[in-house]
């Protein structure tokens, strides 16, 4: 399992290669990005299934504000004879400003039979009804947005299944909003 957290730096590029060479191998790739102002985070991944009966699961979640930008380019490749591969690739982007930009390019290259592979990417803004609900309970707009973003990113943090690391990541994300 790998986790990448992107909160600092004006520009960051991350490359990840997960090569599943042994039968029964598994790879979990997780990432969280909270980008503000002019920050740009660029992530490139390859989930390369070489052996049969391997599994990989990628979940990247990005929250972007101001003029921030994220780029994701990922590929699931299933080599010949890597039958019974089970691979997922999911990228979710939450745009907090009309000027933020998320570019996602997930991909599949399947050269074997009898596999299950899915990929997808979504981008959207905060649901106005959710924001209204929180505001109607006396929560200021910025605090309400922070709650929604924290909940959005929490899916990744929960997959770690480690409370000490999860608590630390929550503090880092909260610190990003406090800045």
C-alpha positions in Angstrom: 0.0 0.0 0.0 1.2 3.5 -0.8 -0.2 6.9 0.2 0.7 10.2 -1.2 -0.3 13.5 0.4 0.1 16.7 -1.6 -0.4 19.9 0.4 2.7 22.0 0.0 4.9 23.0 -2.9 4.0 25.3 -5.8 4.6 22.5 -8.3 4.9 18.8 -7.6 5.1 15.9 -10.0 4.7 12.4 -8.7 5.2 9.1 -10.6 4.2 5.7 -9.3 4.9 2.3 -10.8 3.2 -0.7 -9.4 4.4 -3.9 -11.1 2.6 -7.0 -10.0 4.9 -9.8 -10.9 3.9 -12.7 -8.6 0.6 -14.6 -8.8 -1.7 -13.3 -6.1 0.1 -9.9 -5.8 -1.8 -6.8 -4.6 -1.2 -3.1 -4.8 -3.2 -0.3 -3.2 -2.4 3.2 -4.4 -3.9 6.1 -2.4 -3.5 9.9 -2.8 -4.9 13.0 -1.4 -4.2 16.5 -2.7 -5.4 19.8 -1.3 -4.3 22.6 -3.7 -4.8 26.3 -3.3 -3.7 29.5 -4.9 -1.4 28.7 -7.9 -0.4 25.2 -6.8 -0.1 22.5 -9.4 0.1 18.8 -8.6 0.9 16.3 -11.4 0.5 12.6 -10.8 1.4 9.8 -13.3 0.7 6.2 -12.5 1.2 2.7 -14.0 -0.5 -0.4 -12.6 1.3 -3.1 -14.6 -0.2 -6.6 -14.1 2.4 -9.1 -15.3 1.2 -12.3 -13.5 -2.3 -13.9 -13.3 -4.6 -13.4 -10.3 -3.2 -10.0 -9.3 -5.2 -7.1 -8.0 -4.7 -3.3 -7.8 -6.8 -0.5 -6.5 -6.0 3.2 -7.1 -8.0 5.9 -5.4 -6.9 9.5 -5.8 -9.0 12.4 -4.4 -8.2 16.1 -5.0 -9.7 19.3 -3.5 -8.8 22.4 -5.5 -9.4 26.1 -4.6 -8.4 29.5 -6.1 -6.4 29.0 -9.3 -5.0 25.5 -8.3 -4.6 22.8 -10.9 -4.2 19.0 -10.8 -3.2 16.6 -13.5 -3.6 12.8 -13.4 -2.4 10.5 -16.1 -2.8 6.8 -15.2 -2.7 3.5 -17.0 -3.8 0.0 -16.0 -1.9 -2.4 -18.2 -2.7 -6.1 -18.2 0.1 -8.1 -19.9 -0.6 -11.2 -22.0 -1.3 -14.3 -19.8 -2.1 -12.1 -16.8 -5.6 -13.7 -16.7 -8.0 -13.1 -13.7 -6.6 -9.6 -13.1 -8.8 -7.4 -10.9 -7.9 -3.7 -11.3 -9.5 -0.4 -10.4 -8.6 3.2 -11.0 -10.7 6.0 -9.6 -9.9 9.7 -9.5 -12.3 12.2 -7.9 -11.9 16.0 -8.0 -13.7 18.6 -5.9 -13.5 22.1 -7.4 -14.0 24.8 -4.8 -13.5 27.7 -7.2 -14.6 28.4 -10.8 -10.9 29.1 -11.6 -9.5 25.8 -10.4 -8.8 23.1 -12.9 -8.6 19.3 -12.8 -7.4 17.2 -15.7 -7.8 13.5 -15.4 -6.7 10.9 -18.0 -7.3 7.3 -16.8 -6.5 4.5 -19.2 -6.7 0.8 -19.8 -4.5 -1.5 -21.9 -5.8 -5.0 -21.7 -3.8 -7.8 -23.5 -5.3 -10.8 -21.7 -8.7 -12.5 -21.4 -10.9 -13.0 -18.4 -10.1 -9.9 -16.4 -12.1 -7.3 -14.5 -10.7 -3.7 -14.9 -12.5 -0.4 -14.4 -11.4 3.2 -14.5 -13.0 6.5 -14.1 -12.7 10.1 -13.2 -15.1 12.8 -12.0 -15.0 16.5 -11.3 -17.6 18.5 -9.5 -18.3 21.3 -7.1 -19.7 21.4 -3.6 -23.4 20.6 -3.7 -25.3 23.8 -2.9 -27.9 21.9 -0.9 -25.2 20.4 1.4 -23.7 23.8 1.9 -27.1 25.4 2.6 -27.9 22.6 5.1 -24.8 23.4 7.1 -25.2 27.1 6.8 -28.8 26.9 8.1 -27.4 25.3 11.2 -25.3 28.3 11.9 -22.0 27.0 10.4 -20.1 29.8 8.6 -19.5 29.2 4.9 -15.7 28.6 5.1 -16.2 26.1 8.0 -19.0 24.4 6.1 -16.8 24.0 3.1 -14.0 22.6 5.2 -16.4 20.0 6.7 -17.5 19.0 3.2 -14.0 18.7 1.9 -12.8 16.8 4.9 -15.6 14.3 4.4 -14.9 14.0 0.7 -11.2 13.2 1.4 -12.0 10.9 4.3 -12.7 7.9 2.0 -9.0 7.7 1.2 -7.9 8.2 4.8 -10.3 5.5 6.0 -8.7 3.0 3.7 -5.5 3.2 5.7 -7.3 1.6 8.6 -4.7 3.1 11.0 -6.1 5.7 13.4 -2.8 7.4 14.3 -1.9 8.0 10.7 -5.5 9.0 9.8 -5.6 11.6 12.7 -2.2 13.0 11.5 -3.5 13.3 7.9 -6.7 15.0 9.2 -4.5 17.6 11.0 -2.5 18.3 7.9 -5.6 18.8 5.8 -7.1 21.1 8.5 -3.8 23.0 8.7 -4.1 23.6 4.9 -7.5 25.3 5.4 -6.3 27.3 8.4 -3.4 28.9 6.3 
